[in-house]
Amino acid sequence: MDHPTSYDDDVYAWAYEQVAILRDLAASRRDLPNALDVEHICEEIEGVARTDLREAESFMRLVLLHLLKIASVPDAPSVDHWRDEVLVFQSDFQTVVTPSILQKIDTGRVWRLAVRLATSQLAREGDQILGGLPVECPILPADLAGQPFDLGVALDRIVTSTELGRP
């Protein structure tokens, strides 16, 4: 590794680098103590890293879910609450995301789940989700990670991405 990642800069990338080092060490050094359970240590480190990725995807899903509800029912009594939720979840996303996590987020899966949840939640209230939504997510993880985050721009991106492109 020419330039190892710092734990403080990107814990997700650091974790996978450490796992690779540990596995290389275990393969090349037969003098390691038998009590050192390298494979299970590596699995635990990878598990922690996967948890960080799932947490980032969860916050992104929650942001998209609330943006979809606002875009779909802009006059709903809950709009102010949904707006607050978007800002909280976007802030939470920023605190957990790292450059390597940004590259690993399955944006398509997160988008499909957010659309499905928004459809279900709105239907329970007698509302419908915005028609003509694209298959691909119109908001990228990097959009949510950037500062400053503009809720109005994010909403506009969702609305204009529809087949209807309503104003």
N, C-alpha and C positions, 0 to 999 in steps of 0.2 A: 504494500500500500504506500504509494508515493506521498499522498496528502491525507492522512487520517482525519476523519471528521471529529470535531470536538463534541463532547457530550452536551455542552452548553449551547452549541450552535444548532444541532439537529439530532436529538436523542434517538429518533427512529433510524436514521442512517447509521449512527454510532452503534446501535444495538446489533444491526446486521453485520457491521464490520467486526465487532467483537466476537460474534458467533463464528464468523469465518476464521478469525485468528485462533479461537479455541479449538475448532475442528482441525485446522492445520496442525496445531500444536499436538493434539491428541494423536493424529496420524503419524507424525514424525518423531515423537518422543515417547519411547516405550518405557522410559524411566519415571513417568508420572505415577503418583500413588494410585493404587487400585481404588481407593476410597473416593477419588475425585471422579464424580459421575458426569463427565464432560457432556455427553449427549443429552442428558436430562437438564443440565444447566443451560445448554444451548436452547433447548425447547422452551424452557421457562423465559429466557430472554426474548426469544421470538414471540412468545405469547404476550408479553408485556408490550412489545412493539405493535403487534396486531391490535391490541386493546386501544392503543393510541390512535391507530388508523380508524378503527370502528367508532371511536368517540368523535373524531373529526367528521366522519361521514354522517353520524347521527346529528350533529349540530347543523351540517349543511342541509340534511333532509328537513329539519325543523324550520330552517330559514325558508327553504323553497315551499314547504307546506303552507306556511303563513302568507308568503307572497302570493301563492296561488289563490288562497281564500280571499285576500284583499282584491286581487285582480278580477276575481270571479264575481264577488258581491261587494262592490266598493261602497255601497250605502248601508251595509249591515251594521247593526248596533255594536258589534264586537270589533269593528275595524280599528279603533284606537288601541284596544288590547292586542290585536294581532300585530299592529305596527310596533308596539313596545316589545312584543315577543321576538319579532324579526331582529330588532336591535340588540336584544340580550343574547340571542342565539348566535348572531353574527360575531358579536364580541367574544363569546365563548369559543367559537370556531377559530378566531384569530389567536386565542391564547394556546390552543392545542396544536395547531397546524405548523408543520415544518416544511422546508423546501422538498424533502423527499416524500413526505406524506402527500403533498400537493400532487406529485406525479403518480401516486398510487391510488388515489380516490377513484372509485368506479362511478363516474359521474352519471352514466346512463342508468345504472341500477338505482342510484340515489334519486334521480329524477323520476323514474317509473314508480318507485315507492311513494314519493311525495305526491305525485299525481293521483295514485290510487287512494292514498289516505285522505287527500283533500276532497276527492270525489265522494268518498264515503262519509266524511264528516259534514260536508255541505248538504248531502242528501238527507242526513238525519235532521237537518234544520229546514228541509223543504227547498233547498237551493240547488243550483247546478254549477258545475265547474265551467269555467270559460271554454267555449268551443274552439275547435281547431288548433289545439295545442300541438307543438312540434314533437316529433319522436325524440330528438336530441335536446338536451338541456340548454336553454338559451343563456344560462349563467354558469360560468366556469368557477372551479374552486379558487383560482387566482383572483377572480373578481371579488369573492367574499373575503379573501385574505388581505386585499389591498386597503390602504388608508388614503383618503377617507372613504368610507362606504356611504353611498348615496342610495337610500331606500327608494326614492322616486325614480332614479335611473334603473334600478333593478326591476321595479314594477313595470316601467315602460318597456324594458327589454322583453319581459314575459308577454305583455299585451301585443307588442308589435311583432312578436315571433309567431303569433297565431295566424291561421289561414285568413281569419277575418280582419286582423290588424286594426281592430276598432280603436278610434281615438280615445 
